[in-house]
Structures are given as C-alpha cells and as structure tokens.
C-alpha cells in the first residue's frame, strides 16, 4: 500500500533509521513505487556495509578481550613505521586504549587514505588513555642497524607512556622489557591497539618527512617519505646525501662511497 509521504520525505526519514526491523522499512517495501523500493535497497546496502565494518572491528578486539579475560587491564599496542626507507627516522608508537574504544574502519595505517589517517590520528589522541612515541634517527640506524634501532624506538615509546602497561601487543617484534607481551605477525591488521599505534607512528613520521621536504625540496621527501623511488634515486645522484640519509643502506652506501672517491 502506497504511503502518503513523498519520496523526498521518505528518503530523509530512512537516513535516521538504524534498525533493520523498523516498521517504517516494511511500510516502504509495501509502498509499490519503484523510487521507494530503490531507496530501501540503498538503505539495506548501506546497513550491510556498516555491519561488515563493525564486525571487522570486533574481530580486531579479539586479542584485547582475551588478555582482559586473563586479568590484564592496561594493554599497550606497539607498531613502527619507516624500517625500509633510504632516509628519515624509524618512528614507533605505543598506545593504550580504553576498553570502550570504538573506531570502525581502523586498520593497518598503510591501507587507510591519508585524509582518513589524519582524522583517525586526532580521534585516537582524543580517546586514548596514553600515547608514547619513539624516534630513532638515521645516524643511530647506521650505527646499530635498523632491527636494533626499531627495538630501541619501541622501548622509547613504551617509556614515553604516562604509566607502564601490564601487557604489550607488538607487531612482529619482541622487546627486552620486563612486561608480558604478545608478538603478532601483521598485528596492525589484527589488533585495534597495534592498529592505533600504526596510525600514530605513520602520521608522526609523515609529518616529519614533509618538514624535511621543505628543507630539501629537490628530494621530494614529502612525496615518497624517504623510500627509494626513481625521483629519490635521481635526486641522490644529482645532489648527493642529506643528513637524513641512511648511509648503511644500499644504494645510499654506494653513492656515499662514490662521492668520497
């Protein structure tokens, strides 16, 4: 039976409905007008997509829920950004989220568009109980190697928290600290705590690289973030090394040796 409402009014009312059992939805299905049927189909697709995102988020809370069931309450997720680039620091973050934290769409920072990462960054900073950041620059990376530099940065991030956690969730690393920890391969896509840390680390490092790009515009750091793109390699050949380049990394090492000959 056709309702007395216009399609425009029905569209507006559907936007306020979140329950698939809402009686108004059934009324719309019985309306008979194609425009109304299309509106209901659009609502159903949007609802199903939202449920998928919600379910994905809930799956990413599994490890946190298991640890809380074991009696742990202050959980810190830890992740790094910048192990592979030829220039710039390795940046890590440790994030302690409240149990009630909910941010659908949270995932590995590399899978999230920059504009959304910036938004998530602000939301995580607003909601997190504590956030720590660790930065290790290229000179130390060259001195102790990138693996040890990453560990050093992660420990710095933990120590930068306002209070020590009682359990760590770490993306594919183990730290020499007297705190129980769980190392998760691809943890930034499996744990909300690690994912939140990946967002903080990624945005922090990207902002640093953009600043370096202003100081050394010929290198384009703000575009490639220090990774070995053709633009970056061409700039190295033409202009040599900056203080931010990792001299122990190929091909920077070879270019540095060539310049010293």
C-alpha positions in Angstrom: 0.0 0.0 0.0 1.4 3.4 -1.0 2.2 5.8 1.8 1.1 9.4 1.8 4.7 10.6 2.1 6.7 11.9 -0.8 9.8 10.1 -1.9 11.9 13.0 -0.8 10.4 12.8 2.8 10.8 9.0 2.8 14.5 9.4 1.9 15.0 11.9 4.7 13.3 9.6 7.2 15.3 6.5 6.1 18.5 8.3 6.9 17.6 8.4 10.6 16.8 4.6 10.8 19.4 2.2 12.1 17.3 -0.8 12.9 16.6 -3.4 10.1 13.4 -4.4 11.9 12.0 -0.9 11.9 8.3 -1.0 10.8 8.8 2.0 8.5 11.1 -0.1 6.3 8.3 -2.6 5.9 5.9 0.1 5.0 8.3 1.3 2.4 8.6 -2.2 0.9 4.8 -2.3 0.6 4.6 1.1 -1.0 4.9 -0.2 -4.5 6.6 2.9 -6.0 9.9 2.0 -7.7 11.6 5.1 -6.2 10.7 4.0 -2.7 11.9 0.4 -3.4 15.2 1.8 -4.6 15.6 3.9 -1.5 15.1 0.8 0.7 17.6 -1.2 -1.3 20.1 1.6 -0.9 19.4 1.7 2.8 19.9 -2.1 3.1 23.3 -2.0 1.2 24.5 0.8 3.4 23.4 -1.1 6.5 25.1 -4.3 5.4 28.3 -2.4 4.7 28.2 -0.8 8.1 27.7 -4.2 9.7 30.7 -5.6 7.9 32.9 -2.8 9.1 31.6 -3.2 12.7 32.2 -7.0 12.6 35.7 -6.4 11.2 36.4 -4.1 14.1 35.1 -6.6 16.7 37.4 -9.2 15.2 40.3 -6.9 15.8 39.4 -6.7 19.5 39.8 -10.5 20.0 43.3 -10.4 21.5 42.5 -7.5 23.8 39.4 -9.3 25.0 41.4 -12.5 25.6 44.0 -10.6 27.6 41.4 -8.8 29.7 39.8 -12.2 30.4 43.2 -13.3 31.8 43.3 -10.4 34.2 45.3 -7.8 32.3 43.8 -4.3 32.1 46.4 -1.8 30.8 47.2 -3.0 27.3 49.6 -1.2 25.0 49.7 -1.8 21.3 53.1 -1.1 19.6 54.0 -0.6 16.0 56.7 1.0 13.8 56.9 2.9 10.6 60.0 3.5 8.5 62.1 0.4 8.5 62.5 0.3 4.8 63.2 3.9 3.6 66.6 5.2 2.5 66.1 8.4 4.5 64.5 9.6 7.7 63.9 8.1 11.1 62.2 4.9 12.2 59.2 6.0 14.3 57.3 3.9 16.7 54.2 4.4 18.9 52.7 2.7 22.0 49.0 3.3 22.5 46.8 2.4 25.5 43.1 2.4 24.5 40.1 2.3 26.9 38.1 -0.9 26.8 35.1 1.0 25.4 37.2 2.4 22.4 35.3 2.1 19.1 36.5 3.4 15.8 35.1 1.4 12.8 37.4 1.3 9.8 40.5 1.2 11.9 43.1 -0.9 10.2 46.8 -1.1 9.1 47.7 2.6 8.5 49.1 1.8 5.1 45.6 0.7 4.0 43.9 3.9 5.0 43.9 7.1 2.9 45.9 10.0 4.2 42.9 12.2 4.9 41.3 9.4 6.9 44.6 8.7 8.7 44.8 12.3 9.9 41.2 12.1 11.2 41.9 8.8 12.9 45.1 10.3 14.4 43.1 13.1 16.0 40.4 10.7 17.3 42.9 8.3 18.8 44.7 11.1 20.6 41.4 12.3 21.9 40.2 8.8 23.2 43.5 7.0 24.2 44.4 6.7 27.8 48.0 7.2 27.0 50.2 7.6 23.9 54.0 7.2 23.6 56.2 7.9 20.6 59.8 6.8 19.9 62.1 8.2 17.2 65.5 6.9 16.2 67.3 8.9 13.5 69.5 7.7 10.6 72.8 8.1 12.4 71.8 5.7 15.1 70.2 3.4 12.5 73.6 3.3 10.7 75.4 2.6 14.0 73.3 -0.2 15.4 71.3 -1.5 12.3 67.6 -1.0 11.5 66.4 -4.0 13.5 68.0 -2.9 16.8 67.0 0.7 16.0 63.4 -0.3 15.7 63.6 -2.1 19.1 65.2 0.9 20.6 62.4 3.2 19.3 59.7 0.8 20.6 61.2 0.7 24.1 61.4 4.6 23.9 57.7 4.7 23.0 56.8 2.4 26.0 58.8 4.6 28.3 57.1 7.7 26.9 53.7 6.4 28.1 52.3 8.2 31.2 52.3 4.9 33.1 53.7 1.4 32.3 51.2 -1.1 30.8 50.8 -4.6 32.3 50.8 -6.2 28.8 52.1 -5.4 25.3 50.8 -6.3 21.9 53.6 -5.8 19.3 53.6 -6.0 15.6 56.0 -8.9 14.8 58.7 -8.0 17.4 59.8 -9.0 20.9 61.2 -6.5 23.3 63.7 -6.9 26.1 61.5 -5.4 28.8 60.0 -7.0 31.9 56.4 -6.7 30.7 54.4 -9.7 29.4 54.0 -9.3 25.6 52.3 -10.9 22.6 54.0 -10.7 19.2 51.5 -10.7 16.3 52.5 -11.1 12.7 50.6 -8.4 10.7 49.3 -7.3 14.1 48.4 -3.9 12.7 45.5 -5.6 10.8 44.6 -8.0 13.7 44.6 -5.8 16.8 43.0 -2.4 17.4 45.7 -1.4 19.8 48.5 -2.2 17.3 46.5 -0.6 14.5 46.0 2.6 16.6 49.8 2.7 17.2 50.4 2.3 13.5 48.3 5.3 12.8 50.1 7.5 15.3 53.5 6.3 14.1 52.6 6.8 10.4 51.2 10.3 10.7 54.0 11.4 13.0 56.7 10.2 10.6 54.9 11.5 7.5 54.7 15.0 9.1 58.5 14.8 9.9 59.3 13.8 6.3 57.2 16.7 5.0 59.3 19.1 7.1 62.4 17.6 5.6 60.9 18.1 2.2 60.6 21.8 2.9 64.3 21.9 3.9 65.4 19.9 0.9 62.8 20.5 -1.8 64.9 18.9 -4.5 64.5 15.4 -2.9 60.7 15.3 -2.7 60.6 13.7 0.8 57.0 14.9 1.2 56.0 12.6 -1.7 57.9 9.4 -1.2 58.6 9.7 2.6 62.2 8.6 2.1 61.5 5.4 0.1 63.7 4.5 -2.9 61.5 5.8 -5.7 63.0 6.8 -9.0 62.6 10.5 -8.1 64.5 9.9 -4.9 67.3 8.0 -6.6 67.7 10.6 -9.3 68.0 13.3 -6.6 70.6 11.3 -4.8 72.7 11.1 -8.0 72.3 14.8 -8.7 72.6 16.3 -5.2 74.2 13.7 -3.0 73.2 12.9 0.6 71.4 14.9 3.2 71.9 14.5 7.0 68.7 12.3 7.0 70.0 9.6 4.6 70.9 6.2 5.9 74.5 5.7 4.8 74.4 1.9 5.7 71.5 1.3 3.2 72.1 0.4 -0.4 72.2 2.3 -2.8 73.0 5.2 -0.4 76.1 3.4 0.8 77.4 3.1 -2.8 76.6 6.7 -3.6 78.4 7.9 -0.5 81.4 5.8 -1.4 81.5 7.2 -4.9 81.3 10.7 -3.6 84.3 10.1 -1.3 86.5 8.7 -4.1 
